[in-house]
Amino acid sequence: MKPFTMITVALLAIIACAHLLRAILGWEIVIDAFVLPIWPSVLVFLALGWLAAGLWREAKRGH
């Protein structure tokens, strides 16, 4: 796997895990008195996890 691909997969996975932790632990994000709901973090976790897994599989298949 190329270094850039490995770094991208790692970053996507880390960000996905952070969103999963936010959803599980109920961490609040407040932007100018607006509290961001938890459900978008679940969607972001699913999307980034899917992208990371797909990129990982594609990079492994290329070898």
N, CA, C, O and CB atoms as a CASP TS submission, in Angstrom:
PFRMAT TS
TARGET T0000
AUTHOR 0000-0000-0000
METHOD Language model
MODEL 1
PARENT N/A
ATOM      1  N   MET     1       0.851  -1.175   0.000  1.00  0.00           N
ATOM      2  CA  MET     1       0.000   0.000   0.000  1.00  0.00           C
ATOM      3  C   MET     1       0.896   1.237   0.000  1.00  0.00           C
ATOM      4  O   MET     1       1.897   1.292   0.714  1.00  0.00           O
ATOM      5  CB  MET     1      -0.968  -0.001   1.227  1.00  0.00           C
ATOM      6  N   LYS     2       0.526   2.217  -0.802  1.00  0.00           N
ATOM      7  CA  LYS     2       1.298   3.451  -0.887  1.00  0.00           C
ATOM      8  C   LYS     2       1.136   4.255   0.400  1.00  0.00           C
ATOM      9  O   LYS     2       0.092   4.187   1.049  1.00  0.00           O
ATOM     10  CB  LYS     2       0.857   4.288  -2.109  1.00  0.00           C
ATOM     11  N   PRO     3       2.171   5.018   0.771  1.00  0.00           N
ATOM     12  CA  PRO     3       2.103   5.780   2.032  1.00  0.00           C
ATOM     13  C   PRO     3       0.930   6.758   2.090  1.00  0.00           C
ATOM     14  O   PRO     3       0.287   6.886   3.132  1.00  0.00           O
ATOM     15  CB  PRO     3       3.391   6.543   2.234  1.00  0.00           C
ATOM     16  N   PHE     4       0.646   7.446   0.988  1.00  0.00           N
ATOM     17  CA  PHE     4      -0.456   8.409   1.001  1.00  0.00           C
ATOM     18  C   PHE     4      -1.787   7.703   1.240  1.00  0.00           C
ATOM     19  O   PHE     4      -2.641   8.206   1.970  1.00  0.00           O
ATOM     20  CB  PHE     4      -0.502   9.195  -0.322  1.00  0.00           C
ATOM     21  N   THR     5      -1.958   6.550   0.630  1.00  0.00           N
ATOM     22  CA  THR     5      -3.189   5.784   0.823  1.00  0.00           C
ATOM     23  C   THR     5      -3.313   5.324   2.263  1.00  0.00           C
ATOM     24  O   THR     5      -4.396   5.391   2.845  1.00  0.00           O
ATOM     25  CB  THR     5      -3.230   4.577  -0.121  1.00  0.00           C
ATOM     26  N   MET     6      -2.216   4.858   2.845  1.00  0.00           N
ATOM     27  CA  MET     6      -2.229   4.402   4.232  1.00  0.00           C
ATOM     28  C   MET     6      -2.565   5.558   5.183  1.00  0.00           C
ATOM     29  O   MET     6      -3.332   5.383   6.131  1.00  0.00           O
ATOM     30  CB  MET     6      -0.867   3.782   4.604  1.00  0.00           C
ATOM     31  N   ILE     7      -2.000   6.715   4.931  1.00  0.00           N
ATOM     32  CA  ILE     7      -2.268   7.888   5.769  1.00  0.00           C
ATOM     33  C   ILE     7      -3.739   8.289   5.644  1.00  0.00           C
ATOM     34  O   ILE     7      -4.383   8.617   6.640  1.00  0.00           O
ATOM     35  CB  ILE     7      -1.343   9.075   5.369  1.00  0.00           C
ATOM     36  N   THR     8      -4.265   8.262   4.424  1.00  0.00           N
ATOM     37  CA  THR     8      -5.661   8.629   4.210  1.00  0.00           C
ATOM     38  C   THR     8      -6.609   7.665   4.916  1.00  0.00           C
ATOM     39  O   THR     8      -7.575   8.089   5.552  1.00  0.00           O
ATOM     40  CB  THR     8      -5.972   8.665   2.720  1.00  0.00           C
ATOM     41  N   VAL     9      -6.332   6.373   4.802  1.00  0.00           N
ATOM     42  CA  VAL     9      -7.160   5.374   5.489  1.00  0.00           C
ATOM     43  C   VAL     9      -7.105   5.600   6.996  1.00  0.00           C
ATOM     44  O   VAL     9      -8.134   5.553   7.670  1.00  0.00           O
ATOM     45  CB  VAL     9      -6.694   3.935   5.141  1.00  0.00           C
ATOM     46  N   ALA    10      -5.910   5.844   7.526  1.00  0.00           N
ATOM     47  CA  ALA    10      -5.760   6.062   8.975  1.00  0.00           C
ATOM     48  C   ALA    10      -6.528   7.307   9.427  1.00  0.00           C
ATOM     49  O   ALA    10      -7.210   7.272  10.451  1.00  0.00           O
ATOM     50  CB  ALA    10      -4.266   6.202   9.348  1.00  0.00           C
ATOM     51  N   LEU    11      -6.426   8.395   8.681  1.00  0.00           N
ATOM     52  CA  LEU    11      -7.137   9.621   9.063  1.00  0.00           C
ATOM     53  C   LEU    11      -8.650   9.436   8.999  1.00  0.00           C
ATOM     54  O   LEU    11      -9.370   9.873   9.897  1.00  0.00           O
ATOM     55  CB  LEU    11      -6.719  10.781   8.157  1.00  0.00           C
ATOM     56  N   LEU    12      -9.128   8.793   7.946  1.00  0.00           N
ATOM     57  CA  LEU    12     -10.563   8.540   7.847  1.00  0.00           C
ATOM     58  C   LEU    12     -11.048   7.678   9.019  1.00  0.00           C
ATOM     59  O   LEU    12     -12.106   7.934   9.592  1.00  0.00           O
ATOM     60  CB  LEU    12     -10.895   7.856   6.508  1.00  0.00           C
ATOM     61  N   ALA    13     -10.267   6.661   9.363  1.00  0.00           N
ATOM     62  CA  ALA    13     -10.646   5.776  10.464  1.00  0.00           C
ATOM     63  C   ALA    13     -10.623   6.507  11.804  1.00  0.00           C
ATOM     64  O   ALA    13     -11.509   6.297  12.633  1.00  0.00           O
ATOM     65  CB  ALA    13      -9.712   4.568  10.515  1.00  0.00           C
ATOM     66  N   ILE    14      -9.635   7.353  12.027  1.00  0.00           N
ATOM     67  CA  ILE    14      -9.538   8.104  13.286  1.00  0.00           C
ATOM     68  C   ILE    14     -10.718   9.059  13.433  1.00  0.00           C
ATOM     69  O   ILE    14     -11.320   9.149  14.503  1.00  0.00           O
ATOM     70  CB  ILE    14      -8.209   8.889  13.350  1.00  0.00           C
ATOM     71  N   ILE    15     -11.046   9.769  12.361  1.00  0.00           N
ATOM     72  CA  ILE    15     -12.169  10.709  12.423  1.00  0.00           C
ATOM     73  C   ILE    15     -13.482   9.953  12.616  1.00  0.00           C
ATOM     74  O   ILE    15     -14.353  10.397  13.364  1.00  0.00           O
ATOM     75  CB  ILE    15     -12.230  11.572  11.139  1.00  0.00           C
ATOM     76  N   ALA    16     -13.620   8.805  11.937  1.00  0.00           N
ATOM     77  CA  ALA    16     -14.829   7.991  12.113  1.00  0.00           C
ATOM     78  C   ALA    16     -14.951   7.531  13.560  1.00  0.00           C
ATOM     79  O   ALA    16     -16.038   7.582  14.136  1.00  0.00           O
ATOM     80  CB  ALA    16     -14.811   6.769  11.164  1.00  0.00           C
ATOM     81  N   CYS    17     -13.853   7.087  14.148  1.00  0.00           N
ATOM     82  CA  CYS    17     -13.879   6.641  15.551  1.00  0.00           C
ATOM     83  C   CYS    17     -14.209   7.780  16.500  1.00  0.00           C
ATOM     84  O   CYS    17     -14.908   7.573  17.492  1.00  0.00           O
ATOM     85  CB  CYS    17     -12.537   6.027  15.938  1.00  0.00           C
ATOM     86  N   ALA    18     -13.718   8.979  16.213  1.00  0.00           N
ATOM     87  CA  ALA    18     -14.038  10.136  17.054  1.00  0.00           C
ATOM     88  C   ALA    18     -15.540  10.427  17.014  1.00  0.00           C
ATOM     89  O   ALA    18     -16.134  10.759  18.041  1.00  0.00           O
ATOM     90  CB  ALA    18     -13.239  11.380  16.594  1.00  0.00           C
ATOM     91  N   HIS    19     -16.149  10.307  15.848  1.00  0.00           N
ATOM     92  CA  HIS    19     -17.592  10.529  15.747  1.00  0.00           C
ATOM     93  C   HIS    19     -18.372   9.420  16.447  1.00  0.00           C
ATOM     94  O   HIS    19     -19.416   9.677  17.046  1.00  0.00           O
ATOM     95  CB  HIS    19     -18.015  10.620  14.278  1.00  0.00           C
ATOM     96  N   LEU    20     -17.874   8.198  16.373  1.00  0.00           N
ATOM     97  CA  LEU    20     -18.522   7.103  17.093  1.00  0.00           C
ATOM     98  C   LEU    20     -18.444   7.337  18.602  1.00  0.00           C
ATOM     99  O   LEU    20     -19.426   7.131  19.314  1.00  0.00           O
ATOM    100  CB  LEU    20     -17.871   5.752  16.725  1.00  0.00           C
ATOM    101  N   LEU    21     -17.284   7.765  19.088  1.00  0.00           N
ATOM    102  CA  LEU    21     -17.146   8.073  20.515  1.00  0.00           C
ATOM    103  C   LEU    21     -18.092   9.186  20.933  1.00  0.00           C
ATOM    104  O   LEU    21     -18.701   9.125  22.002  1.00  0.00           O
ATOM    105  CB  LEU    21     -15.705   8.467  20.840  1.00  0.00           C
ATOM    106  N   ARG    22     -18.216  10.212  20.082  1.00  0.00           N
ATOM    107  CA  ARG    22     -19.140  11.298  20.394  1.00  0.00           C
ATOM    108  C   ARG    22     -20.567  10.773  20.517  1.00  0.00           C
ATOM    109  O   ARG    22     -21.310  11.170  21.415  1.00  0.00           O
ATOM    110  CB  ARG    22     -19.066  12.392  19.317  1.00  0.00           C
ATOM    111  N   ALA    23     -20.937   9.887  19.618  1.00  0.00           N
ATOM    112  CA  ALA    23     -22.298   9.341  19.653  1.00  0.00           C
ATOM    113  C   ALA    23     -22.513   8.472  20.887  1.00  0.00           C
ATOM    114  O   ALA    23     -23.568   8.546  21.518  1.00  0.00           O
ATOM    115  CB  ALA    23     -22.579   8.527  18.385  1.00  0.00           C
ATOM    116  N   ILE    24     -21.533   7.656  21.236  1.00  0.00           N
ATOM    117  CA  ILE    24     -21.670   6.757  22.381  1.00  0.00           C
ATOM    118  C   ILE    24     -21.633   7.517  23.704  1.00  0.00           C
ATOM    119  O   ILE    24     -22.444   7.270  24.595  1.00  0.00           O
ATOM    120  CB  ILE    24     -20.569   5.705  22.358  1.00  0.00           C
ATOM    121  N   LEU    25     -20.681   8.443  23.820  1.00  0.00           N
ATOM    122  CA  LEU    25     -20.495   9.158  25.090  1.00  0.00           C
ATOM    123  C   LEU    25     -21.361  10.410  25.215  1.00  0.00           C
ATOM    124  O   LEU    25     -21.429  11.018  26.284  1.00  0.00           O
ATOM    125  CB  LEU    25     -19.047   9.541  25.247  1.00  0.00           C
ATOM    126  N   GLY    26     -22.020  10.790  24.127  1.00  0.00           N
ATOM    127  CA  GLY    26     -22.920  11.939  24.193  1.00  0.00           C
ATOM    128  C   GLY    26     -22.226  13.278  24.290  1.00  0.00           C
ATOM    129  O   GLY    26     -22.775  14.216  24.868  1.00  0.00           O
ATOM    130  N   TRP    27     -21.039  13.387  23.740  1.00  0.00           N
ATOM    131  CA  TRP    27     -20.320  14.665  23.770  1.00  0.00           C
ATOM    132  C   TRP    27     -21.092  15.706  22.976  1.00  0.00           C
ATOM    133  O   TRP    27     -21.555  15.433  21.868  1.00  0.00           O
ATOM    134  CB  TRP    27     -18.885  14.508  23.205  1.00  0.00           C
ATOM    135  N   GLU    28     -21.230  16.887  23.538  1.00  0.00           N
ATOM    136  CA  GLU    28     -21.945  17.961  22.871  1.00  0.00           C
ATOM    137  C   GLU    28     -20.993  18.836  22.077  1.00  0.00           C
ATOM    138  O   GLU    28     -19.856  19.075  22.485  1.00  0.00           O
ATOM    139  CB  GLU    28     -22.709  18.800  23.882  1.00  0.00           C
ATOM    140  N   ILE    29     -21.469  19.302  20.952  1.00  0.00           N
ATOM    141  CA  ILE    29     -20.752  20.311  20.173  1.00  0.00           C
ATOM    142  C   ILE    29     -21.668  21.521  20.137  1.00  0.00           C
ATOM    143  O   ILE    29     -22.805  21.440  19.672  1.00  0.00           O
ATOM    144  CB  ILE    29     -20.378  19.798  18.707  1.00  0.00           C
ATOM    145  N   VAL    30     -21.165  22.646  20.630  1.00  0.00           N
ATOM    146  CA  VAL    30     -21.952  23.873  20.685  1.00  0.00           C
ATOM    147  C   VAL    30     -21.276  24.910  19.787  1.00  0.00           C
ATOM    148  O   VAL    30     -20.097  25.225  19.948  1.00  0.00           O
ATOM    149  CB  VAL    30     -22.090  24.399  22.160  1.00  0.00           C
ATOM    150  N   ILE    31     -22.059  25.432  18.835  1.00  0.00           N
ATOM    151  CA  ILE    31     -21.565  26.462  17.927  1.00  0.00           C
ATOM    152  C   ILE    31     -22.470  27.668  18.080  1.00  0.00           C
ATOM    153  O   ILE    31     -23.615  27.662  17.629  1.00  0.00           O
ATOM    154  CB  ILE    31     -21.526  25.959  16.438  1.00  0.00           C
ATOM    155  N   ASP    32     -21.952  28.694  18.715  1.00  0.00           N
ATOM    156  CA  ASP    32     -22.703  29.943  18.907  1.00  0.00           C
ATOM    157  C   ASP    32     -24.097  29.679  19.481  1.00  0.00           C
ATOM    158  O   ASP    32     -25.102  30.111  18.917  1.00  0.00           O
ATOM    159  CB  ASP    32     -22.823  30.700  17.577  1.00  0.00           C
ATOM    160  N   ALA    33     -24.143  28.979  20.587  1.00  0.00           N
ATOM    161  CA  ALA    33     -25.362  28.648  21.333  1.00  0.00           C
ATOM    162  C   ALA    33     -26.250  27.634  20.616  1.00  0.00           C
ATOM    163  O   ALA    33     -27.359  27.370  21.081  1.00  0.00           O
ATOM    164  CB  ALA    33     -26.154  29.904  21.596  1.00  0.00           C
ATOM    165  N   PHE    34     -25.808  27.061  19.510  1.00  0.00           N
ATOM    166  CA  PHE    34     -26.547  26.004  18.821  1.00  0.00           C
ATOM    167  C   PHE    34     -25.890  24.674  19.155  1.00  0.00           C
ATOM    168  O   PHE    34     -24.698  24.484  18.911  1.00  0.00           O
ATOM    169  CB  PHE    34     -26.581  26.244  17.272  1.00  0.00           C
ATOM    170  N   VAL    35     -26.665  23.757  19.709  1.00  0.00           N
ATOM    171  CA  VAL    35     -26.146  22.437  20.057  1.00  0.00           C
ATOM    172  C   VAL    35     -26.369  21.503  18.877  1.00  0.00           C
ATOM    173  O   VAL    35     -27.505  21.253  18.475  1.00  0.00           O
ATOM    174  CB  VAL    35     -26.827  21.881  21.347  1.00  0.00           C
ATOM    175  N   LEU    36     -25.283  20.995  18.333  1.00  0.00           N
ATOM    176  CA  LEU    36     -25.360  20.072  17.205  1.00  0.00           C
ATOM    177  C   LEU    36     -25.875  18.726  17.693  1.00  0.00           C
ATOM    178  O   LEU    36     -25.330  18.169  18.646  1.00  0.00           O
ATOM    179  CB  LEU    36     -23.978  19.915  16.518  1.00  0.00           C
ATOM    180  N   PRO    37     -26.914  18.192  17.060  1.00  0.00           N
ATOM    181  CA  PRO    37     -27.457  16.906  17.500  1.00  0.00           C
ATOM    182  C   PRO    37     -26.450  15.769  17.325  1.00  0.00           C
ATOM    183  O   PRO    37     -25.460  15.904  16.606  1.00  0.00           O
ATOM    184  CB  PRO    37     -28.732  16.587  16.730  1.00  0.00           C
ATOM    185  N   ILE    38     -26.720  14.661  17.988  1.00  0.00           N
ATOM    186  CA  ILE    38     -25.831  13.496  17.932  1.00  0.00           C
ATOM    187  C   ILE    38     -25.975  12.744  16.610  1.00  0.00           C
ATOM    188  O   ILE    38     -24.988  12.212  16.104  1.00  0.00           O
ATOM    189  CB  ILE    38     -26.121  12.553  19.101  1.00  0.00           C
ATOM    190  N   TRP    39     -27.174  12.686  16.044  1.00  0.00           N
ATOM    191  CA  TRP    39     -27.405  11.825  14.885  1.00  0.00           C
ATOM    192  C   TRP    39     -26.509  12.114  13.683  1.00  0.00           C
ATOM    193  O   TRP    39     -26.196  11.173  12.955  1.00  0.00           O
ATOM    194  CB  TRP    39     -28.819  11.947  14.465  1.00  0.00           C
ATOM    195  N   PRO    40     -26.070  13.362  13.421  1.00  0.00           N
ATOM    196  CA  PRO    40     -25.161  13.541  12.289  1.00  0.00           C
ATOM    197  C   PRO    40     -23.818  12.819  12.493  1.00  0.00           C
ATOM    198  O   PRO    40     -23.181  12.400  11.526  1.00  0.00           O
ATOM    199  CB  PRO    40     -24.914  15.027  12.059  1.00  0.00           C
ATOM    200  N   SER    41     -23.399  12.678  13.745  1.00  0.00           N
ATOM    201  CA  SER    41     -22.155  11.964  14.005  1.00  0.00           C
ATOM    202  C   SER    41     -22.268  10.489  13.645  1.00  0.00           C
ATOM    203  O   SER    41     -21.293   9.878  13.208  1.00  0.00           O
ATOM    204  CB  SER    41     -21.762  12.112  15.465  1.00  0.00           C
ATOM    205  N   VAL    42     -23.443   9.921  13.825  1.00  0.00           N
ATOM    206  CA  VAL    42     -23.653   8.525  13.431  1.00  0.00           C
ATOM    207  C   VAL    42     -23.539   8.401  11.915  1.00  0.00           C
ATOM    208  O   VAL    42     -22.919   7.465  11.411  1.00  0.00           O
ATOM    209  CB  VAL    42     -25.039   8.010  13.919  1.00  0.00           C
ATOM    210  N   LEU    43     -24.136   9.342  11.191  1.00  0.00           N
ATOM    211  CA  LEU    43     -24.036   9.323   9.730  1.00  0.00           C
ATOM    212  C   LEU    43     -22.601   9.523   9.255  1.00  0.00           C
ATOM    213  O   LEU    43     -22.152   8.855   8.324  1.00  0.00           O
ATOM    214  CB  LEU    43     -24.931  10.397   9.130  1.00  0.00           C
ATOM    215  N   VAL    44     -21.887  10.441   9.892  1.00  0.00           N
ATOM    216  CA  VAL    44     -20.486  10.687   9.523  1.00  0.00           C
ATOM    217  C   VAL    44     -19.640   9.458   9.825  1.00  0.00           C
ATOM    218  O   VAL    44     -18.764   9.101   9.038  1.00  0.00           O
ATOM    219  CB  VAL    44     -19.927  11.921  10.275  1.00  0.00           C
ATOM    220  N   PHE    45     -19.895   8.803  10.966  1.00  0.00           N
ATOM    221  CA  PHE    45     -19.172   7.574  11.291  1.00  0.00           C
ATOM    222  C   PHE    45     -19.384   6.520  10.209  1.00  0.00           C
ATOM    223  O   PHE    45     -18.426   5.900   9.747  1.00  0.00           O
ATOM    224  CB  PHE    45     -19.622   7.031  12.657  1.00  0.00           C
ATOM    225  N   LEU    46     -20.626   6.319   9.807  1.00  0.00           N
ATOM    226  CA  LEU    46     -20.926   5.317   8.784  1.00  0.00           C
ATOM    227  C   LEU    46     -20.280   5.675   7.444  1.00  0.00           C
ATOM    228  O   LEU    46     -19.709   4.811   6.779  1.00  0.00           O
ATOM    229  CB  LEU    46     -22.442   5.175   8.614  1.00  0.00           C
ATOM    230  N   ALA    47     -20.368   6.934   7.052  1.00  0.00           N
ATOM    231  CA  ALA    47     -19.816   7.357   5.764  1.00  0.00           C
ATOM    232  C   ALA    47     -18.290   7.240   5.736  1.00  0.00           C
ATOM    233  O   ALA    47     -17.724   6.693   4.789  1.00  0.00           O
ATOM    234  CB  ALA    47     -20.233   8.798   5.462  1.00  0.00           C
ATOM    235  N   LEU    48     -17.633   7.748   6.767  1.00  0.00           N
ATOM    236  CA  LEU    48     -16.170   7.704   6.782  1.00  0.00           C
ATOM    237  C   LEU    48     -15.647   6.289   6.988  1.00  0.00           C
ATOM    238  O   LEU    48     -14.610   5.921   6.437  1.00  0.00           O
ATOM    239  CB  LEU    48     -15.628   8.616   7.873  1.00  0.00           C
ATOM    240  N   GLY    49     -16.359   5.498   7.777  1.00  0.00           N
ATOM    241  CA  GLY    49     -15.963   4.108   7.946  1.00  0.00           C
ATOM    242  C   GLY    49     -16.068   3.344   6.635  1.00  0.00           C
ATOM    243  O   GLY    49     -15.200   2.538   6.301  1.00  0.00           O
ATOM    244  N   TRP    50     -17.155   3.612   5.887  1.00  0.00           N
ATOM    245  CA  TRP    50     -17.341   2.977   4.585  1.00  0.00           C
ATOM    246  C   TRP    50     -16.240   3.397   3.613  1.00  0.00           C
ATOM    247  O   TRP    50     -15.710   2.567   2.876  1.00  0.00           O
ATOM    248  CB  TRP    50     -18.719   3.330   4.009  1.00  0.00           C
ATOM    249  N   LEU    51     -15.898   4.692   3.612  1.00  0.00           N
ATOM    250  CA  LEU    51     -14.830   5.177   2.734  1.00  0.00           C
ATOM    251  C   LEU    51     -13.479   4.576   3.101  1.00  0.00           C
ATOM    252  O   LEU    51     -12.724   4.161   2.222  1.00  0.00           O
ATOM    253  CB  LEU    51     -14.750   6.698   2.792  1.00  0.00           C
ATOM    254  N   ALA    52     -13.174   4.526   4.381  1.00  0.00           N
ATOM    255  CA  ALA    52     -11.889   3.966   4.829  1.00  0.00           C
ATOM    256  C   ALA    52     -11.794   2.491   4.460  1.00  0.00           C
ATOM    257  O   ALA    52     -10.761   2.040   3.965  1.00  0.00           O
ATOM    258  CB  ALA    52     -11.716   4.145   6.356  1.00  0.00           C
ATOM    259  N   ALA    53     -12.858   1.742   4.696  1.00  0.00           N
ATOM    260  CA  ALA    53     -12.845   0.314   4.379  1.00  0.00           C
ATOM    261  C   ALA    53     -12.737   0.093   2.872  1.00  0.00           C
ATOM    262  O   ALA    53     -12.010  -0.795   2.426  1.00  0.00           O
ATOM    263  CB  ALA    53     -14.109  -0.370   4.926  1.00  0.00           C
ATOM    264  N   GLY    54     -13.450   0.888   2.094  1.00  0.00           N
ATOM    265  CA  GLY    54     -13.389   0.756   0.643  1.00  0.00           C
ATOM    266  C   GLY    54     -12.016   1.081   0.091  1.00  0.00           C
ATOM    267  O   GLY    54     -11.514   0.380  -0.788  1.00  0.00           O
ATOM    268  N   LEU    55     -11.413   2.130   0.596  1.00  0.00           N
ATOM    269  CA  LEU    55     -10.067   2.503   0.153  1.00  0.00           C
ATOM    270  C   LEU    55      -9.055   1.441   0.553  1.00  0.00           C
ATOM    271  O   LEU    55      -8.142   1.126  -0.211  1.00  0.00           O
ATOM    272  CB  LEU    55      -9.664   3.865   0.739  1.00  0.00           C
ATOM    273  N   TRP    56      -9.215   0.891   1.749  1.00  0.00           N
ATOM    274  CA  TRP    56      -8.325  -0.183   2.228  1.00  0.00           C
ATOM    275  C   TRP    56      -8.430  -1.421   1.315  1.00  0.00           C
ATOM    276  O   TRP    56      -7.421  -1.989   0.897  1.00  0.00           O
ATOM    277  CB  TRP    56      -8.678  -0.567   3.701  1.00  0.00           C
ATOM    278  N   ARG    57      -9.666  -1.816   1.023  1.00  0.00           N
ATOM    279  CA  ARG    57      -9.874  -2.994   0.151  1.00  0.00           C
ATOM    280  C   ARG    57      -9.326  -2.746  -1.247  1.00  0.00           C
ATOM    281  O   ARG    57      -8.710  -3.630  -1.843  1.00  0.00           O
ATOM    282  CB  ARG    57     -11.374  -3.350   0.065  1.00  0.00           C
ATOM    283  N   GLU    58      -9.550  -1.549  -1.769  1.00  0.00           N
ATOM    284  CA  GLU    58      -9.066  -1.229  -3.111  1.00  0.00           C
ATOM    285  C   GLU    58      -7.545  -1.223  -3.171  1.00  0.00           C
ATOM    286  O   GLU    58      -6.960  -1.683  -4.152  1.00  0.00           O
ATOM    287  CB  GLU    58      -9.606   0.123  -3.559  1.00  0.00           C
ATOM    288  N   ALA    59      -6.907  -0.709  -2.137  1.00  0.00           N
ATOM    289  CA  ALA    59      -5.441  -0.675  -2.105  1.00  0.00           C
ATOM    290  C   ALA    59      -4.879  -2.080  -1.968  1.00  0.00           C
ATOM    291  O   ALA    59      -3.859  -2.396  -2.580  1.00  0.00           O
ATOM    292  CB  ALA    59      -4.941   0.211  -0.948  1.00  0.00           C
ATOM    293  N   LYS    60      -5.522  -2.927  -1.179  1.00  0.00           N
ATOM    294  CA  LYS    60      -5.054  -4.298  -1.015  1.00  0.00           C
ATOM    295  C   LYS    60      -5.251  -5.119  -2.288  1.00  0.00           C
ATOM    296  O   LYS    60      -4.422  -5.968  -2.615  1.00  0.00           O
ATOM    297  CB  LYS    60      -5.780  -4.962   0.148  1.00  0.00           C
ATOM    298  N   ARG    61      -6.339  -4.869  -3.004  1.00  0.00           N
ATOM    299  CA  ARG    61      -6.641  -5.588  -4.234  1.00  0.00           C
ATOM    300  C   ARG    61      -5.648  -5.210  -5.346  1.00  0.00           C
ATOM    301  O   ARG    61      -5.394  -6.007  -6.249  1.00  0.00           O
ATOM    302  CB  ARG    61      -8.087  -5.294  -4.682  1.00  0.00           C
ATOM    303  N   GLY    62      -5.099  -4.013  -5.278  1.00  0.00           N
ATOM    304  CA  GLY    62      -4.185  -3.542  -6.311  1.00  0.00           C
ATOM    305  C   GLY    62      -2.837  -4.232  -6.281  1.00  0.00           C
ATOM    306  O   GLY    62      -2.087  -4.162  -7.254  1.00  0.00           O
ATOM    307  N   HIS    63      -2.511  -4.906  -5.169  1.00  0.00           N
ATOM    308  CA  HIS    63      -1.191  -5.559  -5.067  1.00  0.00           C
ATOM    309  C   HIS    63      -1.244  -6.948  -5.559  1.00  0.00           C
ATOM    310  O   HIS    63      -0.230  -7.646  -5.548  1.00  0.00           O
ATOM    311  CB  HIS    63      -0.682  -5.553  -3.654  1.00  0.00           C
TER
END
